[in-house]
Amino acid sequence: MKKFLENLKTKVYVPPMIFIITFALLSLVVVMIDKSIVHPPEALQFPRSFLQSMLLMTIGGILTVVTITFSSIMVVLTTYSGQFSPRTLNDFLIRKVPLRILGYFLGILVYAALVLTLSFSAGNSFFPVSTIVSTVLLIISFILFAYYIHYVSKSIQINYYIDSLVHSAIKAIKTYQTSIKEDPSLVVKTPDELEALSQKEGTPYHAKTTGYITDYAEDKLVAFAKEKGVIILVEKPVGAHVFEEDTLLRFCAEKAMHSLDEDFDELITLSNEPNPYSEYLSSTIKLTEIAVRALSPGVNDPATAMHCIQQIGYILKTLSDSHQNLVYLDDEGEDRLIMQGINFDQLLYDTFYQIKLYGTKDYKVIQSILTSFARIAKEAGYFTKQSLWDFAKYIMDDIPHRNLNDYDYKALFRSLYQLAILTNQKEDYKKTYNQSNKDEEELSKNDAIET
């Protein structure tokens, strides 16, 4: 049931369908109430002809509004695909506001059509409830249409969309971190803490179909691991795309398991599209694509690229060391299920390589990357700091720092020097870039440097 409900959340047709069914039931209720009223008050004696005229006007007006609404959705989708990224289309479609407003308009059409049809067969001459309800629904539709125009005009603004991406990512990360803190059976461990796992024999379990992983039944996997006395290593995280015969799970034990008689397909949910509600790191991918597109010669919008870089740094700072392996313990405190974490070196490469490729000649873009690294390093652990410093040196390898203008040199190396301090790599900084005491003193004048 849970899988079914999660699947429905991603379907565009579900909210409009709910509104259509609700308004269809409402039409039956109001007509039945009107039939039960024999002598309405004089002020509410709305004749059948008045109700039918109003409903015909409502149907014509709402059809026009639905056409405009649908056209505006197409415009927004075209904008998202052309200016942002093809992967951003679903972000607009799954938003509650456009789908609910569209569903409301479609629901009014169904309501008006049914009430109009039922009014012909009804024996009574007056329809007070139907008329009042129809009038209220029509007024609400005008208000919603005005709000929808405002919402669409705001949705196509790049800064608003970037902020919404960041907000959803931060919310997902904090929810993930809170669940770890509140559940004693969840522990985050580094690869060094799981070194003993490499000494155990592993039996792989392969995917039988192709698709995106949207969910694992962790409780049932933990129960199976405890029963068999094994440790289950999840090699493909939620959101990953897998092909047939790709290894999904590895069952580690002192002695290799000869075969797996159980079918684990029911414990692993695969879909033909990723679940946008479970992939908090997908926001960094979209931000990277927006930044790369902004740096392309056809767009040439480095300000947007730098804004995306700073927001990526904020997301990774919030993630902190939560990217390590997540371990599920049984009731005896034994490791049973290990969700492989994210390799931070690979994450930095996947996120910033293309930005580096297209923005190397724009030193403000490089400075933004170094500044975002410094933001991440403030609350990071030892291994994360080391990864940030190594990748910063990789970025600086393409910068002819000995031939830089004095302005460019100060802008870049002040940011790099700040990063070196925050990652405890000051000595490596001096050694790599041959900084003299005079240069260091000059760079230390930056008020933003934290010692």
N, C-alpha and C positions, 0 to 999 in steps of 0.2 A: 504493500500500500504506500509506503514511504517513497519507493522508487517511482511509483505511478504519479504521486503528487509532485515530486521534484521534476518529473518529465513534463507535467502540465504547465509548470511555471515558465518554461521556455517556449511554449507554444503561443504564437501571436493571436490565434483565433479564439483562445479561451476567454479573455475578458469580454470581447464583444458578444460571444455566445451567452455568457452569463447575463449580460444586460438584456439581450433579446428575450431570453426565457423569462426573466423577471418582469419585463414590461408586458409580455404576452399574458402572464398570470394576472398582472395588475389590470389589464383591460377586461378580463373576464370578471374580476372582482367588482370593479366600478359599475359595469353594466348590470350585474346581479343586484347590487345595492339600489341602483336606479329602478329596477323592476319591482323591488320591494317597497318603494316609496309611492304611496297611492296619491296623497295630496301634499305636495311640497309647498313651502311658504311662497307667498306671491313674489317675493324678491328673487327666489331661486327657480322660478318657472321658465326655464330655458327650453324652448321648443326643439323638436327634432331637426327642423330645417336649419336653425342657428348652429347647432352642434355639428351637423354635417358640413355646413359651409366652412366653419372654423377648421375642421379636421382636413378638408380638402386643401385649404390654404396652408395648414401645417405641413402636410405631405409635400406640397410643392416647394415650400421654403426650406424644409429640412433636406430634401433631395439636393437642392442647390448648395446648402451648407456642407453636406457630405461630399459633394464633388470638390468643393474648395478644400475641405479638410484632407481628402485623399491626395489632391494635387500638391498641397503643401508638404505632406509626408514624402511624396516622391522628390520634391525639391530638396528637402533636408537630407534624404538618403543620397541623392546625387552629390550634394555638397560634402557630406561625410566621406563618401567614397573618393571624390576627386581631390579634396583639399586635405583631408586627414589621413585616412587609411581604409582599405576595403574591410579590415577587421573591426572597424568601428560601427558598421551598419547595425549590428545587433544591439548595440548600446542604446540606440534611439528606439528601436522596435520593442525592447523589453521594458521601457519606462512605463510607469503606471499612467501618467497623465495623458499622452496621446491615445493609448489604447482604450482607456476608460471613457474619454470624451467621444472617440469614434463609436465605442459601444453604446454610449448614451444616445447619440444621434440615430444609430440604427435601431435601438430599442424604441425610440419615439415613433419611428416609421412603422414598426410592427404594431405598436400600441394604437396608433391612429388608424391603421388599416383594419385592425380587428374591431375596434370600437365602431368605426364607420360601417363595417359589415353587419355587426350585431345590432346596430341601431335600426336597421331596416326591418329586421325580423322581430324586434321588441314591440310589445303591444302598447306600452305606455307612450304618452304624448310628450312628457317632459323628462329631461335628463340633467338634473342639477349637479349630481356628483361627477358625472363624466365631463360636463362642461367646465366645472371648477378645476378638476384635476388636469384636464387638457390645457387650460389656460396657465396654470402654475408650471407645468412641464415646458410649455412653450417659452415662458419668461426665463426659466432656468437655462434653456438651450441658448438664448441670446447671450446671457451672462457667460456661459461656458465657451461660446464661440469667441467672444472678446478676449477671454483669458487665454484661449488656445492660440490666438494670433500673437499675443504677448509671449507666450511660452515658446512658440516656434522661432520667433525673431531672436529670442535669447539663446536658444539651443544651438543655433548656427554660429554663434560667436566662439572663436577659438579659445579664449581665456576661460569662458564659462565651461566649455567641454573639458578642458584640461583640469580645471578645479574639481569637476564632478568625477573624473577618473581618479584623481588623487584622493578625494574624500572616500570613495568606495574602497580603494586599496587600503587606506589607513584604517578604515572601519573593520575590514576583513582581517587585517594583521592583528589589530588589538583584540578582536574577538578570539582569534587563534591563540594569542598569548594569554588571554584571560582563562581560556579553557585549560591550558597547560597548568597555570597556577592553581586553579581550583580543583583539578582532578589529580589526586595523589598517584593514580596509576599511569600518569603521563610524565615522562622525563625526557629532557633534551640532553643528548650526549654527543661529544665530539668523536671524530674517527679514531683518535688515539684511545678513547675509552672503550671502543668496540673492537680493539685490535685482536682480542682473543677469538672473535667471530671468524677471522680468516683461517684459523686453524681447524675449523669444523668442516666436515664434508657437506656439500650442498647439492640438493636434488632440485632441478628446475621444474617449474610449471609454466607451460607455454600458452599463449593466447590462441584461441580457436577461431576468432573472427577479427576483422579489422575495424578500428574505430577509436574514439576518444574515451579515455577512462574518466568517468564522472563520479564514481563512488566505490569505496571498499566497505564491506561489512566487518569492521574491526573487531567487534565483540565476538562474533562467531569464529573469526580467524584466531583470536587469542584463546578461545575455548578449545579449538582444535589443537593448537600448539601445546597447550598444557596437557591435554589428553595424551598426545603422542610423545611428549617430552622433547620437543624441538623448538627452534627459533625460526620464525618466518621473516625473511628479508624481502620487503617490497621494493622491487627494482625500478618500477615505473610509477611515478607519482600521479596523483589526480590531475587531470588536464592533459596528460601526455597522449600522443597519438601512437597507436601500436598496430603492427601488421600481424598477420597469421604467423605463428611459430616464434614470435618475439617472447622473450622470457619476462613474465610478469612477477612471479614469486620464486623465491629460492628457500627450500626447507633445509636448515642447517642442523646437524646433529653430530654426535661423536662418531657415529658410523653412518655411512651413506644409506639413505632409504632406497631400496631397490626399485620400488614403483609407488605410484600414487593412485590408489583405487578410487579415491573420492573425486567428485566433480566440483570444482570451485567456481564454475561460471556463474552460479547463482549468487556468489559472494562478491563478484566483481561486475560492476555496471558499466557497460560500453554503450556509447551512443555515436550516431553519425555526425554529431556536432558537439563542440565543447560546451560545458556548463558554465555560463558567465557568472554564476553566483558562487562558484567555488575556486576560481582562478584569480587570486589577488595579484599574482605576478604578471598576469596578462596586461595589467595597466602599464607596467614598465615597457612591455613590448610595444604597445600602442603609442606611448609617449616617445619611444625611440623612433618609430616610423614617422610620427609627426615631425620630429626634429630633423630627421634625414630629409624628408620632403621639403621642409622649410629651408634647408641648406642647398637644395638643388638650384641650378642656374635659372630654371624656369620660374621659380617662386622667389628665391633670394630674400628670405625673411629671417635673418640671423637672430632677431630679438625673440621670435617665437621659439627658435631652437634653444636659445639660452634659458628661456623660461622652462622649457621641457626638461632640460638638464638639471636645473635647480630642483624641480619637482621630483625627478627620479632620485636625486640625492636625499630628499626628504623621506621618500618611501623607503629607501634602503637603510636610512638611519633609524626609522621606526622599526624596521625588520630586525635590526641589530644582529644578535647572534642566534635568533630564532630560526635561522636557515639550517641549523645543524640537524642531525638525525633525531627523529621523534620516536621514542621507545615506549611501547605499551607493556606494562607489567601485569602479571597475574596477581591473584589475591595473596600469594606467598612472597611477592616482591621480586620474582624472577623475570628476566627479559623474555618476552614471548613474541612480540611483533615489532619490527623495526621499519619505519617509513624513512627511506633514504632521504637525507636532506639535500640541499642545493649546494653544489660546489661553488663557493664564492668567486674563485678565479674565473670559472666558466661563466658565471652570472655577469661579472664585470665585462668580460669579453663580448658576450652576446648583446649586452646593453649598450656599450660605448664604442665598440669597434667601428661600426659604420659611421657613427658621429665623428669619430677621429678621422676616418678615411675622407669624408667630405668636408670636414671643418679644420683640417690641419693648417691651412693657410690663413684662417681667421683666428688670430690670437685671442680675441675676446671669447670665442667659443672654447678654446683650450683652457683659458683662465676659468671659465664657468665650470668645466669638468673638474679642474683642480680644487676649486672652491667647494663643489659638491662633495668631493672626496674628503675634504677637511671636515665638512659637516658630519659625514658618516663616521669619521674616525673619532669624533669626540666621545662617543659612547660605545665604541666597538671593543671587541676583545683582541687578544694578541694576534691570532691567525688572520682575523679580518683586517687589522691594521697592516699586517705584512702584505696581504694581497693588494690593498689599496696603494701602498708605496711601490710595490713591484709594477703594478699596472701604470702608475703615474710615470715611472721611469720609461716604460714602454712607449707611452704617449710622447714623452719629451725626446725620444730618440730621433723623431722626424723633424725636430725643431733645430734649425741651425743657430744654437744659442750663442756661439762665438761671433756671429755676424749680425746679431740683432741690434736694432736701433735702441738707444738708451731707454726710451719710453716703453717699447715692447719688452725689453729685458726686465725692467722693474716690475711691470704688470705681471709677467709670467712667473718670475722667480720669487716674488714676494708670496704669491699663492703657493708655489712649490715649497718654499721655506716654511711657511705655516704648516703645510701638510707634513713636512719632515719632523717638525716639533711634535705635532699631535700623534704621529705614528712612532715616535721614539727612534727616528732614523736620521738624527742630525749629523752624526759622524759619517754615515754613508752618503749623505747629501754633500758634505764637504769633499769627501774623497771622489765622488762621481763627477762633480761639476767644478772641482778645483777652486772652491770659493776661498778668497782671502779674508782675513779678519776685517779689512776695510769693507769688503762687499757684504759680509755678514752684518756689520754694523749699520750699513745703509739699508739693508733689507729689514732689519729689526725695527726700523722707524715706523713700519706699518702698524697702526693701532689695533688692527684686527688680529694680530698674532697673539696666540695664547701660549704662555710658557708654563 
